[in-house]
Amino acid sequence: MCSSPKSSGSRRPRSASSKSLAESFSSEQRAHFTQVANQAEQRRAQRLATNKRWKQAQADKANTLEIHKTSEQSKSLFAWVSQVFAH
């Protein structure tokens, strides 16, 4: 009994059923939309493939550097041991 009165304007009137985006397009607009969407999908696939190749190249480069570094260390260790026992 002590509650405040509610405004009748707070309710929203029922709206018409919403249509999908494509329903409001003409056939030419749908064709253009489809073409643009397909081109975007192709660019996305190309970008992902390029990123994958780049990451693989970076990983290969890092592995090559690590192998080269460890082979140099083993060579220098061998050279040091050879020098120690040569004298």
Buried (B, 14 or more C-beta within 10 A) or exposed (E): EEEEEEEEEEEEEEEEEEEEEEEEBEEEEBEEEEEEEEEEEEEEEEEEEEEEEEEEEEEEEEEEEEEEEEEEEEEEEEEEEEEEEEE
